[in-house]
Amino acid sequence: LDELLKGILGSIVAEEDFKGKIGQSTSIRLPGLSFKRVGLVGIEESGSPSKWKAFGESIAAMAKTAQANSLAVTLASFQGSVEESLQEKARSIAIGILQLYSL
């Protein structure tokens, strides 16, 4: 995603000192693109479904604050994760989003 945005995410990470830790988030407006904002929310790769649900809730809270009427989630990297594990993470994230903020 950073490559598609010509390094903007990398700049945000550096400027905001974003480390991707649990509970850490930042958002930036990106006028002139097909979307208005990009938000970054930190999470550990390993964790229980309840942590992934809470991650979804954090995403939803950010979307709600931005008054978003659509939302997309991209996970940075999960090397070595099996497909079943990724599906469980995605399901937990979706539950967290939908419980807090139905778009």
C-alpha positions, -999 to +999 in steps of 0.1 A: +000+000+000+029+024+008+043+018-026+009+026-043+008+058-022+044+068-032+059+064+003+032+085+021+026+058+047+063+055+054+065+092+060+035+091+083+050+063+103+083+082+107+067+116+115+041+102+139+067+078+155+042+050+148+055+017+160+023-004+155+019-012+191-014-023+205-036+008+211-015+031+189-033+047+160-029+077+137-049+090+108-042+114+079-063+131+052-052+123+017-070+147-007-070+140-044-071+102-041-101+079-044-103+078-006-101+106+019-082+092+048-058+065+058-057+053+094-030+031+110-039+010+140-014-011+159-018-048+168+004-077+176+005-105+151-002-131+177-032-129+199-065-143+209-097-137+190-107-112+216-076-091+208-085-091+171-121-082+180-107-052+200-086-043+170-117-042+149-134-020+175-104+004+173-108+005+135-145+012+138-139+039+164-115+056+140-140+053+111-168+067+133-147+097+144-139+104+107-176+100+098-167+074+072-194+058+052-171+031+038-141+012+052-114-011+040-089-030+062-055-041+050-032-061+073+005-053+069+022-087+071+015-121+085+043-143+072+040-179+082+003-176+092-019-205+080-050-197+060-073-209+089-056-185+113-059-156+089-096-164+084-102-164+122-084-131+125-105-116+097-137-129+113-128-115+147-119-081+132-152-080+113-172-088+144-154-060+163-161-035+135-198-045+132-205-045+169-192-010+173-200+007+140-223-006+114-215+012+082 
